[in-house]
Amino acid sequence: MSGQITTRTVEANGLRFVIDEAGAGDRLALCLHGFPESRFSWRHQIPLLADLGFRVWAPDLRGYGETEPKPQDVASYRIEALLDDVAALIDASGAREVVLIGHDWGAALAWTFATRKVRPLSRLVIMNVPHPAVFARVARRSLRQMLRSWYMVFFQIPGLPERMLLARDARAIRRAFAGMAQDKSRFPDAALDRYARDAQRPGAMTAMVNWYRAAVRHPFMNAPWPRIDVPTLVVWGEADAALGLETLEGTDAYVADLTLRRLPGVSHWVQQEAPEAVNAILTEWLA
């Protein structure tokens, strides 16, 4: 079956990326996960994308999961290094066509990659993260969104976030999913255990938090944002506790060909909590 998932290691940009893979051919669907996730977050979409004719790669991103090494300095997580990772993975794939799919931090990375045209893309799929320019504007004006984003400030404290997130067998990591989800049955203990194990790998938690530290110390959201000319799909769970619906307003100013699909009653973890709905949207839009 084309949708059977295997795991492999790909060397790119000086790192050994561990990747879940399915499908074959030179049409690549590259799936970028968020915080505090891993490649495991795409388990429901990988077989579908393979059945749609793509070779699917879902890597543990820099600092996450089984990808090694895990740099511990903040500068290694500047947006330029992360963009270079994505470009190196695309180059290593040898694909002639690339659909870039991102959720959470992976979506912020995908937005930036498409805007800067680091490599040609045929399509862009974004899940539950606003365009960085829209988020920056809303964050400056909205006290409510500032309060929702409190953790970004907390993560700037050296050492303390890591200790708190890993305490009591990574209880805070588990609660990030089970606590925010509307349909908690989508996050059984086995799934929570997987995310806890990934976060508990040596050096992983500091690396994961360093994505936020680098974004503050080396900001990129206020840079110029030319309009994206790649067809773009935004899938949004409306019950997102971290990002308000106002962060969607004005997205069309930055995207020439935008399709927006909103899912009521679905949390930030949209592709895991509502995989049937998300997969149906992907099938329709990519076909």
Secondary structure per residue as TSV (DSSP state, phi and psi in degrees):
chain	resnum	aa	ss	phi	psi
A	1	M	-	360.0	138.1
A	2	S	T	-65.4	-25.4
A	3	G	T	-86.6	4.8
A	4	Q	-	-69.3	129.4
A	5	I	-	-91.7	129.1
A	6	T	E	-121.6	165.4
A	7	T	E	-120.9	136.8
A	8	R	E	-143.6	169.2
A	9	T	E	-113.3	134.0
A	10	V	E	-124.6	124.6
A	11	E	E	-86.5	125.3
A	12	A	E	-156.3	134.3
A	13	N	T	53.0	36.2
A	14	G	T	82.0	5.4
A	15	L	E	-120.1	159.7
A	16	R	E	-107.5	97.7
A	17	F	E	-82.3	128.2
A	18	V	E	-92.3	127.1
A	19	I	E	-128.6	134.4
A	20	D	E	-87.2	131.5
A	21	E	E	-131.4	146.3
A	22	A	E	-152.5	158.6
A	23	G	-	79.1	-177.4
A	24	A	-	-152.8	171.4
A	25	G	S	105.9	-174.2
A	26	D	S	-109.1	19.9
A	27	R	E	-106.3	109.2
A	28	L	E	-99.4	131.3
A	29	A	E	-108.0	109.7
A	30	L	E	-102.9	117.9
A	31	C	E	-106.7	121.2
A	32	L	E	-109.6	119.9
A	33	H	-	-84.5	176.5
A	34	G	-	-116.7	-160.8
A	35	F	T	-102.5	139.0
A	36	P	T	-97.8	57.4
A	37	E	-	-96.2	-156.7
A	38	S	-	-166.3	-173.8
A	39	R	G	-58.8	-22.9
A	40	F	G	-58.4	-24.0
A	41	S	G	-66.7	-15.4
A	42	W	G	-101.1	15.1
A	43	R	T	-59.0	-29.6
A	44	H	T	-83.9	-21.7
A	45	Q	T	-97.1	-26.5
A	46	I	H	-58.1	-50.7
A	47	P	H	-62.0	-39.0
A	48	L	H	-61.9	-48.4
A	49	L	H	-62.3	-37.3
A	50	A	H	-64.0	-41.7
A	51	D	H	-66.1	-23.2
A	52	L	T	-82.3	0.3
A	53	G	T	103.4	10.8
A	54	F	-	-100.1	151.4
A	55	R	E	-86.5	123.7
A	56	V	E	-107.6	128.6
A	57	W	E	-120.2	125.7
A	58	A	E	-124.0	96.5
A	59	P	E	-87.9	152.8
A	60	D	-	-71.4	119.2
A	61	L	-	-73.7	172.1
A	62	R	T	-47.8	123.4
A	63	G	T	88.2	-9.7
A	64	Y	S	-104.3	154.7
A	65	G	T	51.7	-130.0
A	66	E	T	-93.6	-2.4
A	67	T	-	-68.0	134.2
A	68	E	B	-135.5	159.2
A	69	P	-	-72.8	174.1
A	70	K	-	-114.3	91.4
A	71	P	-	-55.7	142.9
A	72	Q	-	-103.5	-7.4
A	73	D	S	-86.3	146.8
A	74	V	G	-64.6	-38.5
A	75	A	G	-61.0	-24.9
A	76	S	G	-68.4	-8.9
A	77	Y	G	-113.2	17.6
A	78	R	S	-61.3	153.6
A	79	I	H	-58.7	-32.3
A	80	E	H	-63.6	-40.2
A	81	A	H	-66.7	-39.3
A	82	L	H	-68.2	-39.1
A	83	L	H	-64.6	-39.2
A	84	D	H	-62.2	-36.1
A	85	D	H	-60.2	-48.0
A	86	V	H	-63.0	-44.1
A	87	A	H	-61.5	-41.6
A	88	A	H	-66.6	-36.5
A	89	L	H	-65.9	-42.8
A	90	I	H	-61.8	-44.1
A	91	D	H	-61.6	-42.0
A	92	A	H	-65.6	-27.6
A	93	S	H	-73.4	-27.1
A	94	G	T	69.6	17.7
A	95	A	-	-70.7	147.5
A	96	R	S	-93.9	-17.6
A	97	E	E	-139.6	137.4
A	98	V	E	-132.1	125.9
A	99	V	E	-104.5	120.6
A	100	L	E	-100.4	125.4
A	101	I	E	-124.4	126.7
A	102	G	E	-138.6	148.0
A	103	H	E	-128.9	141.3
A	104	D	T	56.5	-127.8
A	105	W	H	-58.7	-35.4
A	106	G	H	-61.3	-32.4
A	107	A	H	-72.8	-39.9
A	108	A	H	-60.4	-40.4
A	109	L	H	-65.2	-41.4
A	110	A	H	-66.1	-42.4
A	111	W	H	-54.6	-48.3
A	112	T	H	-68.3	-40.5
A	113	F	H	-60.2	-44.5
A	114	A	H	-68.4	-40.2
A	115	T	H	-63.9	-43.1
A	116	R	H	-83.6	-4.0
A	117	K	T	52.1	47.8
A	118	V	S	-62.4	-40.6
A	119	R	S	-141.2	153.4
A	120	P	-	-63.9	139.3
A	121	L	-	-123.8	148.9
A	122	S	S	-93.8	-32.3
A	123	R	E	-151.7	159.0
A	124	L	E	-132.8	130.3
A	125	V	E	-123.1	127.0
A	126	I	E	-120.7	134.8
A	127	M	E	-128.0	115.6
A	128	N	S	52.9	44.0
A	129	V	-	-146.3	130.2
A	130	P	-	-73.1	163.8
A	131	H	-	-57.2	134.9
A	132	P	H	-55.7	-36.8
A	133	A	H	-67.6	-37.9
A	134	V	H	-67.6	-44.2
A	135	F	H	-61.0	-43.5
A	136	A	H	-60.8	-40.8
A	137	R	H	-65.7	-46.4
A	138	V	H	-65.8	-41.7
A	139	A	H	-61.8	-32.7
A	140	R	H	-71.7	-28.7
A	141	R	H	-106.5	-19.5
A	142	S	-	-109.8	112.1
A	143	L	H	-63.7	-35.7
A	144	R	H	-62.1	-44.1
A	145	Q	H	-70.3	-33.6
A	146	M	H	-61.0	-41.7
A	147	L	H	-68.3	-36.5
A	148	R	H	-64.4	-27.8
A	149	S	T	-97.6	21.8
A	150	W	H	-55.6	-35.6
A	151	Y	H	-64.0	-27.6
A	152	M	H	-63.3	-35.6
A	153	V	H	-73.1	-44.7
A	154	F	H	-57.0	-38.5
A	155	F	T	-67.1	-10.8
A	156	Q	T	-78.3	-14.6
A	157	I	S	-72.1	129.4
A	158	P	S	-66.9	127.7
A	159	G	S	81.2	-41.6
A	160	L	H	-63.4	-45.3
A	161	P	H	-57.9	-41.2
A	162	E	H	-60.9	-45.2
A	163	R	H	-63.3	-41.6
A	164	M	H	-70.6	-39.0
A	165	L	H	-68.5	-30.7
A	166	L	H	-93.6	-9.4
A	167	A	H	-62.9	148.3
A	168	R	H	55.5	52.5
A	169	D	H	59.3	45.6
A	170	A	H	57.3	43.3
A	171	R	H	-59.9	-39.2
A	172	A	H	-66.0	-33.4
A	173	I	H	-65.3	-45.5
A	174	R	H	-61.0	-41.8
A	175	R	H	-71.9	-23.2
A	176	A	H	-58.8	-35.7
A	177	F	H	-87.3	-57.1
A	178	A	H	-64.5	-33.0
A	179	G	H	-75.0	-38.4
A	180	M	H	-84.2	-26.3
A	181	A	-	-64.3	141.5
A	182	Q	S	-80.6	-41.9
A	183	D	S	-104.5	91.9
A	184	K	G	-70.7	-15.7
A	185	S	G	-66.0	-17.8
A	186	R	G	-75.4	-8.2
A	187	F	S	-125.2	71.8
A	188	P	-	-66.2	169.1
A	189	D	H	-56.3	-36.0
A	190	A	H	-62.3	-39.5
A	191	A	H	-68.7	-42.5
A	192	L	H	-65.1	-37.7
A	193	D	H	-61.8	-39.4
A	194	R	H	-62.3	-46.9
A	195	Y	H	-66.3	-37.6
A	196	A	H	-63.6	-43.4
A	197	R	H	-61.9	-42.7
A	198	D	H	-63.2	-41.1
A	199	A	H	-69.7	-26.2
A	200	Q	T	-85.6	-2.9
A	201	R	S	-63.2	147.7
A	202	P	T	-54.1	124.9
A	203	G	T	80.8	-7.2
A	204	A	H	-68.8	-44.4
A	205	M	H	-65.2	-42.4
A	206	T	H	-62.9	-42.6
A	207	A	H	-60.0	-44.3
A	208	M	H	-63.3	-43.8
A	209	V	H	-70.3	-28.4
A	210	N	H	-63.5	-22.2
A	211	W	H	-57.6	-41.6
A	212	Y	H	-73.2	-40.4
A	213	R	H	-62.5	-42.4
A	214	A	H	-65.6	-36.1
A	215	A	H	-64.9	-28.7
A	216	V	H	-85.2	-43.3
A	217	R	H	-75.7	-28.5
A	218	H	S	-128.8	69.0
A	219	P	-	-64.1	146.6
A	220	F	-	-131.6	-9.8
A	221	M	T	-73.0	-23.0
A	222	N	T	-92.9	7.8
A	223	A	S	-70.2	165.2
A	224	P	-	-60.5	142.3
A	225	W	-	-127.2	86.4
A	226	P	-	-59.7	156.8
A	227	R	-	-67.2	136.9
A	228	I	B	-80.9	128.9
A	229	D	-	-101.8	1.1
A	230	V	S	-82.4	135.5
A	231	P	-	-53.7	129.4
A	232	T	E	-128.4	131.3
A	233	L	E	-110.6	128.6
A	234	V	E	-113.2	121.5
A	235	V	E	-108.8	128.6
A	236	W	E	-136.4	119.7
A	237	G	E	-77.8	118.2
A	238	E	T	-71.1	-19.0
A	239	A	T	-93.2	37.0
A	240	D	-	-73.7	119.4
A	241	A	S	-79.0	-18.1
A	242	A	S	-98.4	-23.9
A	243	L	S	-134.6	121.5
A	244	G	-	-78.3	160.0
A	245	L	G	-63.1	-21.6
A	246	E	G	-64.8	-18.5
A	247	T	G	-76.7	-2.9
A	248	L	G	-90.5	-20.7
A	249	E	T	-69.5	125.2
A	250	G	T	94.4	3.7
A	251	T	G	-60.8	-35.5
A	252	D	G	-64.5	-16.4
A	253	A	G	-70.3	-18.5
A	254	Y	S	-111.7	-0.7
A	255	V	B	-135.3	123.1
A	256	A	S	-72.6	-34.6
A	257	D	S	-130.1	88.9
A	258	L	E	-111.8	132.4
A	259	T	E	-119.1	125.7
A	260	L	E	-116.4	127.3
A	261	R	E	-124.3	115.8
A	262	R	E	-103.3	139.6
A	263	L	E	-118.2	103.6
A	264	P	T	-63.7	146.0
A	265	G	T	71.7	16.6
A	266	V	-	-117.9	139.1
A	267	S	-	-83.0	-172.9
A	268	H	S	-56.9	-30.3
A	269	W	-	-84.8	54.7
A	270	V	H	-60.6	-45.5
A	271	Q	H	-75.1	-16.2
A	272	Q	H	-94.5	-33.6
A	273	E	H	-84.0	-29.7
A	274	A	S	-130.7	58.4
A	275	P	H	-63.7	-34.3
A	276	E	H	-64.1	-45.8
A	277	A	H	-67.6	-43.7
A	278	V	H	-63.4	-43.4
A	279	N	H	-66.2	-34.8
A	280	A	H	-65.5	-40.1
A	281	I	H	-64.3	-45.8
A	282	L	H	-60.8	-43.0
A	283	T	H	-60.8	-46.6
A	284	E	H	-64.8	-45.9
A	285	W	H	-75.2	-40.3
A	286	L	H	-76.2	-25.4
A	287	A	-	-75.5	360.0
